[in-house]
Amino acid sequence: MTTQTQQFIELSDVIALRCECRHCKAVLLIPIPGDINGALLKCPKCRHEWAGQEHVGTKEPDVQRFVDSLRFVSELKLGCSLTLETKTTPPTTKS
């Protein structure tokens, strides 16, 4: 028999954006709704570059739009429920 579990998150249940540095593993939580205001340019601990790129600009406005859109859509009065599906572990097979 194969079992499968699906996990869903309602948009209104998302309360923060979690950022983990790929270099030093420091974690930064940005509340939703909230303004990023330069928080994603560099890691607050090791200063490794995150969304800021010298001579290219920053990707931070794109992340801010995502955060703003997530909150806006979660507050819409729709005739359906919107959820996000998360990754799950592969199915397990029982003998």
Backbone as JSON Lines, residues from 0, in Angstrom:
{"i":0,"aa":"M","n":[0.85,-1.17,0.0],"ca":[0.0,0.0,0.0],"c":[0.9,1.23,0.0]}
{"i":1,"aa":"T","n":[0.52,2.21,-0.77],"ca":[1.25,3.48,-0.83],"c":[0.42,4.55,-0.14]}
{"i":2,"aa":"T","n":[1.07,5.33,0.71],"ca":[0.38,6.44,1.36],"c":[0.98,7.74,0.88]}
{"i":3,"aa":"Q","n":[0.14,8.75,0.83],"ca":[0.61,10.07,0.39],"c":[-0.05,11.12,1.27]}
{"i":4,"aa":"T","n":[0.74,12.08,1.71],"ca":[0.22,13.17,2.53],"c":[0.43,14.48,1.8]}
{"i":5,"aa":"Q","n":[-0.59,15.3,1.77],"ca":[-0.47,16.62,1.17],"c":[-0.62,17.65,2.27]}
{"i":6,"aa":"Q","n":[0.14,18.73,2.16],"ca":[0.08,19.8,3.15],"c":[-0.24,21.1,2.42]}
{"i":7,"aa":"F","n":[-1.2,21.84,3.0],"ca":[-1.61,23.1,2.43],"c":[-1.56,24.19,3.49]}
{"i":8,"aa":"I","n":[-1.26,25.4,3.07],"ca":[-1.21,26.54,3.98],"c":[-2.15,27.6,3.41]}
{"i":9,"aa":"E","n":[-3.06,28.09,4.25],"ca":[-3.91,29.21,3.83],"c":[-3.05,30.46,3.77]}
{"i":10,"aa":"L","n":[-3.32,31.32,2.81],"ca":[-2.53,32.55,2.66],"c":[-2.57,33.39,3.94]}
{"i":11,"aa":"S","n":[-3.72,33.4,4.6],"ca":[-3.84,34.21,5.82],"c":[-3.03,33.63,6.98]}
{"i":12,"aa":"D","n":[-2.57,32.38,6.86],"ca":[-1.75,31.77,7.9],"c":[-0.27,32.14,7.79]}
{"i":13,"aa":"V","n":[0.12,32.74,6.68],"ca":[1.51,33.15,6.49],"c":[1.71,34.45,7.26]}
{"i":14,"aa":"I","n":[2.55,34.41,8.29],"ca":[2.73,35.58,9.15],"c":[4.12,36.22,9.02]}
{"i":15,"aa":"A","n":[5.04,35.52,8.38],"ca":[6.39,36.08,8.24],"c":[7.11,35.43,7.07]}
{"i":16,"aa":"L","n":[8.06,36.16,6.53],"ca":[8.96,35.64,5.52],"c":[10.24,35.26,6.24]}
{"i":17,"aa":"R","n":[10.66,34.0,6.14],"ca":[11.86,33.53,6.83],"c":[13.02,33.52,5.84]}
{"i":18,"aa":"C","n":[14.08,34.2,6.19],"ca":[15.26,34.29,5.34],"c":[16.42,33.63,6.07]}
{"i":19,"aa":"E","n":[17.04,32.66,5.42],"ca":[18.2,31.98,6.02],"c":[19.4,32.16,5.11]}
{"i":20,"aa":"C","n":[20.48,32.65,5.67],"ca":[21.69,32.89,4.9],"c":[22.27,31.56,4.4]}
{"i":21,"aa":"R","n":[22.55,31.51,3.13],"ca":[23.14,30.29,2.55],"c":[24.6,30.13,2.97]}
{"i":22,"aa":"H","n":[25.17,31.19,3.49],"ca":[26.58,31.17,3.86],"c":[26.78,30.78,5.33]}
{"i":23,"aa":"C","n":[26.15,31.52,6.25],"ca":[26.39,31.29,7.68],"c":[25.19,30.7,8.42]}
{"i":24,"aa":"K","n":[24.04,30.56,7.72],"ca":[22.82,29.97,8.28],"c":[22.08,30.87,9.27]}
{"i":25,"aa":"A","n":[22.46,32.15,9.35],"ca":[21.72,33.09,10.2],"c":[20.3,33.22,9.66]}
{"i":26,"aa":"V","n":[19.33,33.43,10.55],"ca":[17.92,33.52,10.17],"c":[17.38,34.9,10.49]}
{"i":27,"aa":"L","n":[16.61,35.44,9.55],"ca":[15.95,36.72,9.73],"c":[14.48,36.53,9.4]}
{"i":28,"aa":"L","n":[13.58,36.95,10.3],"ca":[12.14,36.88,10.06],"c":[11.61,38.27,9.76]}
{"i":29,"aa":"I","n":[10.89,38.39,8.67],"ca":[10.27,39.66,8.28],"c":[8.76,39.49,8.41]}
{"i":30,"aa":"P","n":[8.12,40.21,9.34],"ca":[6.67,40.07,9.54],"c":[5.89,40.46,8.29]}
{"i":31,"aa":"I","n":[4.75,39.78,8.11],"ca":[3.82,40.11,7.02],"c":[2.53,40.56,7.67]}
{"i":32,"aa":"P","n":[2.0,41.74,7.38],"ca":[2.58,42.72,6.47],"c":[3.76,43.43,7.11]}
{"i":33,"aa":"G","n":[4.63,43.91,6.28],"ca":[5.78,44.64,6.79],"c":[6.61,45.18,5.65]}
{"i":34,"aa":"D","n":[7.44,46.13,5.96],"ca":[8.34,46.7,4.96],"c":[9.72,46.09,5.12]}
{"i":35,"aa":"I","n":[10.31,45.71,4.02],"ca":[11.62,45.08,4.04],"c":[12.71,46.11,4.3]}
{"i":36,"aa":"N","n":[12.6,47.3,3.69],"ca":[13.5,48.42,3.96],"c":[14.98,48.06,4.09]}
{"i":37,"aa":"G","n":[15.54,47.39,3.11],"ca":[16.96,47.11,3.12],"c":[17.38,45.87,3.89]}
{"i":38,"aa":"A","n":[16.42,45.17,4.52],"ca":[16.77,44.02,5.35],"c":[17.34,42.85,4.54]}
{"i":39,"aa":"L","n":[17.04,42.79,3.26],"ca":[17.49,41.66,2.44],"c":[18.73,41.94,1.61]}
{"i":40,"aa":"L","n":[19.29,43.12,1.75],"ca":[20.47,43.43,0.94],"c":[21.65,42.55,1.29]}
{"i":41,"aa":"K","n":[21.91,42.39,2.59],"ca":[23.03,41.57,3.05],"c":[22.65,40.87,4.33]}
{"i":42,"aa":"C","n":[23.28,39.75,4.59],"ca":[23.06,39.01,5.83],"c":[23.42,39.91,7.02]}
{"i":43,"aa":"P","n":[22.54,39.98,8.01],"ca":[22.84,40.83,9.16],"c":[24.02,40.32,10.01]}
{"i":44,"aa":"K","n":[24.38,39.05,9.83],"ca":[25.47,38.49,10.63],"c":[26.81,38.51,9.87]}
{"i":45,"aa":"C","n":[26.86,37.85,8.72],"ca":[28.14,37.72,8.01],"c":[28.31,38.72,6.87]}
{"i":46,"aa":"R","n":[27.25,39.49,6.56],"ca":[27.26,40.51,5.51],"c":[27.35,39.92,4.1]}
{"i":47,"aa":"H","n":[27.11,38.61,3.97],"ca":[27.07,37.97,2.65],"c":[25.91,38.58,1.86]}
{"i":48,"aa":"E","n":[26.12,38.82,0.58],"ca":[25.12,39.46,-0.25],"c":[23.88,38.57,-0.41]}
{"i":49,"aa":"W","n":[22.7,39.16,-0.21],"ca":[21.44,38.44,-0.39],"c":[20.73,38.95,-1.63]}
{"i":50,"aa":"A","n":[19.89,39.95,-1.5],"ca":[19.11,40.47,-2.63],"c":[19.76,41.69,-3.27]}
{"i":51,"aa":"G","n":[20.78,42.21,-2.66],"ca":[21.47,43.37,-3.22],"c":[22.62,42.91,-4.07]}
{"i":52,"aa":"Q","n":[22.76,43.51,-5.23],"ca":[23.87,43.15,-6.1],"c":[24.55,44.42,-6.57]}
{"i":53,"aa":"E","n":[25.82,44.53,-6.24],"ca":[26.57,45.71,-6.64],"c":[26.55,45.88,-8.15]}
{"i":54,"aa":"H","n":[26.4,47.09,-8.61],"ca":[26.41,47.48,-10.02],"c":[25.22,46.93,-10.81]}
{"i":55,"aa":"V","n":[24.31,46.21,-10.18],"ca":[23.15,45.67,-10.88],"c":[21.86,46.2,-10.27]}
{"i":56,"aa":"G","n":[21.9,46.51,-9.01],"ca":[20.69,46.94,-8.31],"c":[20.28,45.9,-7.31]}
{"i":57,"aa":"T","n":[19.07,46.04,-6.83],"ca":[18.6,45.13,-5.81],"c":[17.35,44.39,-6.28]}
{"i":58,"aa":"K","n":[17.17,43.19,-5.81],"ca":[15.98,42.39,-6.1],"c":[14.96,42.55,-4.99]}
{"i":59,"aa":"E","n":[15.3,43.37,-4.01],"ca":[14.43,43.57,-2.86],"c":[13.03,44.08,-3.22]}
{"i":60,"aa":"P","n":[12.88,45.01,-4.19],"ca":[11.53,45.44,-4.55],"c":[10.64,44.28,-5.04]}
{"i":61,"aa":"D","n":[11.25,43.3,-5.7],"ca":[10.49,42.13,-6.16],"c":[9.97,41.32,-4.97]}
{"i":62,"aa":"V","n":[10.8,41.16,-3.97],"ca":[10.39,40.43,-2.76],"c":[9.32,41.23,-2.02]}
{"i":63,"aa":"Q","n":[9.47,42.56,-1.97],"ca":[8.48,43.4,-1.3],"c":[7.13,43.29,-2.01]}
{"i":64,"aa":"R","n":[7.13,43.27,-3.34],"ca":[5.88,43.11,-4.09],"c":[5.23,41.77,-3.78]}
{"i":65,"aa":"F","n":[6.03,40.73,-3.65],"ca":[5.5,39.4,-3.3],"c":[4.84,39.44,-1.92]}
{"i":66,"aa":"V","n":[5.52,40.02,-0.95],"ca":[4.98,40.13,0.41],"c":[3.68,40.93,0.4]}
{"i":67,"aa":"D","n":[3.68,42.07,-0.28],"ca":[2.47,42.91,-0.36],"c":[1.33,42.17,-1.05]}
{"i":68,"aa":"S","n":[1.64,41.49,-2.15],"ca":[0.61,40.75,-2.89],"c":[0.03,39.6,-2.08]}
{"i":69,"aa":"L","n":[0.88,38.91,-1.35],"ca":[0.42,37.81,-0.51],"c":[-0.6,38.3,0.5]}
{"i":70,"aa":"R","n":[-0.32,39.41,1.16],"ca":[-1.24,39.97,2.14],"c":[-2.51,40.46,1.46]}
{"i":71,"aa":"F","n":[-2.38,41.15,0.34],"ca":[-3.55,41.69,-0.36],"c":[-4.49,40.57,-0.79]}
{"i":72,"aa":"V","n":[-3.95,39.53,-1.42],"ca":[-4.78,38.43,-1.9],"c":[-5.41,37.67,-0.74]}
{"i":73,"aa":"S","n":[-4.7,37.53,0.37],"ca":[-5.25,36.8,1.52],"c":[-6.45,37.52,2.13]}
{"i":74,"aa":"E","n":[-6.55,38.82,1.91],"ca":[-7.64,39.61,2.48],"c":[-8.83,39.79,1.53]}
{"i":75,"aa":"L","n":[-8.72,39.28,0.31],"ca":[-9.84,39.38,-0.63],"c":[-10.99,38.49,-0.18]}
{"i":76,"aa":"K","n":[-12.19,38.95,-0.4],"ca":[-13.38,38.16,-0.09],"c":[-13.75,37.39,-1.36]}
{"i":77,"aa":"L","n":[-13.26,36.18,-1.47],"ca":[-13.49,35.36,-2.66],"c":[-14.53,34.28,-2.36]}
{"i":78,"aa":"G","n":[-15.05,33.68,-3.4],"ca":[-15.99,32.59,-3.24],"c":[-15.29,31.25,-3.15]}
{"i":79,"aa":"C","n":[-13.98,31.29,-2.92],"ca":[-13.21,30.05,-2.76],"c":[-12.09,30.3,-1.77]}
{"i":80,"aa":"S","n":[-11.49,29.23,-1.34],"ca":[-10.35,29.32,-0.43],"c":[-9.07,29.14,-1.24]}
{"i":81,"aa":"L","n":[-8.11,30.02,-1.06],"ca":[-6.81,29.89,-1.73],"c":[-5.8,29.36,-0.73]}
{"i":82,"aa":"T","n":[-5.11,28.31,-1.12],"ca":[-4.08,27.74,-0.27],"c":[-2.84,27.47,-1.11]}
{"i":83,"aa":"L","n":[-1.7,27.35,-0.44],"ca":[-0.46,26.96,-1.09],"c":[-0.15,25.54,-0.67]}
{"i":84,"aa":"E","n":[0.26,24.72,-1.63],"ca":[0.65,23.35,-1.3],"c":[2.16,23.35,-1.05]}
{"i":85,"aa":"T","n":[2.57,22.65,-0.01],"ca":[3.99,22.58,0.32],"c":[4.56,21.23,-0.12]}
{"i":86,"aa":"K","n":[5.86,21.19,-0.24],"ca":[6.53,19.93,-0.57],"c":[6.33,18.95,0.58]}
{"i":87,"aa":"T","n":[6.23,17.7,0.21],"ca":[6.13,16.65,1.24],"c":[7.21,15.62,0.95]}
{"i":88,"aa":"T","n":[7.4,14.74,1.91],"ca":[8.36,13.67,1.7],"c":[7.8,12.69,0.69]}
{"i":89,"aa":"P","n":[8.65,11.96,0.0],"ca":[8.16,11.0,-1.0],"c":[7.23,9.97,-0.35]}
{"i":90,"aa":"P","n":[6.32,9.4,-1.15],"ca":[5.41,8.39,-0.61],"c":[6.17,7.21,-0.02]}
{"i":91,"aa":"T","n":[5.6,6.64,1.02],"ca":[6.2,5.46,1.63],"c":[5.4,4.24,1.23]}
{"i":92,"aa":"T","n":[6.07,3.15,1.04],"ca":[5.4,1.9,0.67],"c":[5.51,0.94,1.84]}
{"i":93,"aa":"K","n":[4.36,0.4,2.24],"ca":[4.32,-0.58,3.31],"c":[4.09,-1.95,2.71]}
{"i":94,"aa":"S","n":[4.77,-2.94,3.25],"ca":[4.58,-4.31,2.75],"c":[3.5,-5.02,3.51]}
